[in-house]
Amino acid sequence: MTENTGTRSGAALVGESADEPMVRVENLHHSYGTGTVAVHALRGASFELRRGELVALKGRSGSGKTTLLHLIGGLDRPDRGRVVIDGTDLSALGENELLELRRDRIGYIFQSFGLIPILTAAENVGVPLRLRGADPRAREERVALLLALVGLADHGAQRPAELSGGQQQRVSIARALANHPALLLADEPTGQLDAQTGLAVMELLRAVVASEGVTALVATHDPQLLGLADRVLELSDGEVVEH
């Protein structure tokens, strides 16, 4: 299956190499509201993600972790600053180019799983491939490979309601990997799971980063999961510091 790399060309491409960070966040500012009631979620956040690493992002509830993930993923635009992904400056992209970037280069994992109830596990994983018009045989092969990767090879015909919470999150991880993303963003992916299942999901993400060669940023408030990350960043008072 051939990847669409249209978003990686043109004026937005600022140069990339093996030494170039997968993600570069520079002086991000973002606020909600105006005047005296404005909430300043980010106040100059800056950091880099190296290729092939799993980075945990911690911070208290309401610290701006989701806001930061949305800006990195191109779901929102900062008030100031910029995000560069795989050499592409997001501020130079139009809405259609951002859509292509999110579809082809970024995978999302949400706390609420976000699965389509009427579709089977295999069909949910295959949705991103259908949106890209992938060849049906290649799509089926990729779906089968990903379900095996997340330990659900025998559950492809089951619908979300027939799966446990941990199994649903595994399906969502497989779906996020469908289009061979370079970057994986996970927003509190274990927040709805018990401690043991959450740890198993985080260990799976650790294995996925190694096997798929992706870079992952995982927002979490669970201290026992931080030890599985290559690095830990903390979002505090709108800025990012490394631990």
Secondary structure, DSSP 4 states (H G I P E B T S, - for coil): -PPP-GGGSGGGB----TTS-SEEEEEEEEEES-GGG-EEEEEEEEEEE-TT-EEEEE--TTSSHHHHHHHHTTSS--SEEEEEETTEEGGG--HHHHHHHHHHHEEEEETT----TTS-HHHHHHHHHHHTT--HHHHHHHHHHHHHHTT-TT-TT--GGGS-HHHHHHHHHHHHTTT--SEEEEESTTTTS-HHHHHHHHHHHHHHHHHH--EEEEE---GGGGGGSSEEEEEETTEEEE-
